């Protein structure tokens, strides 16, 4: 049922959303469905590298649309933050392949952050 009360794409295009996510068919991305009370969202999984470290970033589809107007805006923000080799991990197999690299994940791995450690003033 998407986020309760939401009927239009979180990316702001005005198109109807496609359950169980919060984005329309043009903006939606693959990921895992998460339910919180009566609301659902899609959590997208991204691989990225920064200064020789590799990591995983998680971002729900509402934030992907609302904060970045979709994939292109999110990828541009990551590039601005210094990330390279950014890609959406669309299938469980792609995520498993990254996990099998046998490299430790970077300390910044986890949910997307407004500012990462290298962007904060000391």
Order of alpha helices (4+ residues) and beta strands (2+ residues): beta-beta-beta-alpha-alpha-beta-alpha-beta
